[in-house]
Amino acid sequence: MILVNTDYVSGKDLETIGLVKGSTIQSKNIGKDILQGLKTIIGGELKGYTEMMNEARALATKRMVQEAEQMGADAVVNIRYSSAAIMQNAAEVIAYGTAVKFK
């Protein structure tokens, strides 16, 4: 499966199949939340939350690819990511794009 954030794949003629998306809502455990909260006092990267968001993007991407494969796609183009706070210390990540077949 080819994944790109452009609206084309070099050297390929594309046939649009449709929108595909994947999402997840992630949070960290209370211990990590406390440690990350203390980190905000002194500043610096909140590595626990960085890891959480990386895991969430990977899972959302995986779910988007699974949906594209079920549709018989060869690639997903114009991939975008979006995130939003759902509640304190929990975030939703959505990956979406256009499933295409090669002509």
N, C-alpha and C positions, 0 to 999 in steps of 0.2 A: 504494500500500500504506500503510495507516494503522498506525502503531506507537505503542502506549501501554503505560504501566506500571500501568494500572488493569485491573480485570477486566471492564470494559465500554467501549463507545464511545457517547458521548452521543447519544441519539435513534435508536439502532439496536438492533434485535433480532438476537441473535447465535445462530448454530448452530456448535457446536464441531466442528472437524475433527480436531485432535490436536496433540501436542507437536511443536515445531520447535526446532532448535538449530543453532548454528554455532560453530566453535571455530578457534583458531589457537595456535601456539606461536611466540613471537618472542624474538629476542635482538639485542643490539647487537654491532657489530664490536669487536675487541680494542682499537683506538685509543680508541673512545668509552668502553669499559669502564675503561681506565686513567684517562682524564680524569674520569669520574664517581667513580672510587675516590678520586682526589685531592680532589675536591670534598667528600667526606664528612669530610675532615680539618677544613675550615673551616666547614662547614655550609651550609645553603641548599638551594634546590630543585635536584634532579637533572634538569635539563631534557631531557637525552638519554633518560632513562628515562620521563619524562612523555610525550614524543613517542612513544616505543615503545609505551607502554600505550594511548595514544589511537589509534595506527594499528592496534593489535591489536583494540581494541573495535570500530573501524569495520569491519575485515575480518570479525570474528565476526558482527557485525550483518548485513553484506552476505550472508554465507553462510546465516544464519538466514532472511532475507527470500527468498533464492533457493529454499530448501526450501519455504517457505510458498507461493510462487508456483507451484511444481510441484504442490502439493496443491490449487491453485485457490482459495486463501484471498484474502479481501478485506482482512484486517487480522491483526495479531498483538497479542494482549492479554497483560497480566500479564508483561511482559518483565522479565527479571532478568539480571544479569551476575555472573559469578564468576571469580576468578583464583586461580592457585596457582603456586608456584615449582616448576618441573620439575627444574631443576638450577641450579647457580650461574650467575647472569646470564641466565637464560631463564625466561619466564613463559608459562603457558597462560591464555588468556581464553576463556570460554564465554558465549555469549548464548543465552538460551532463553525460550520463551514458548508461548502457546497460539494456534494458527492457527484463525481463525474465518471464516465466511461470513456475509454479511448476509441476513436473511430477507426 
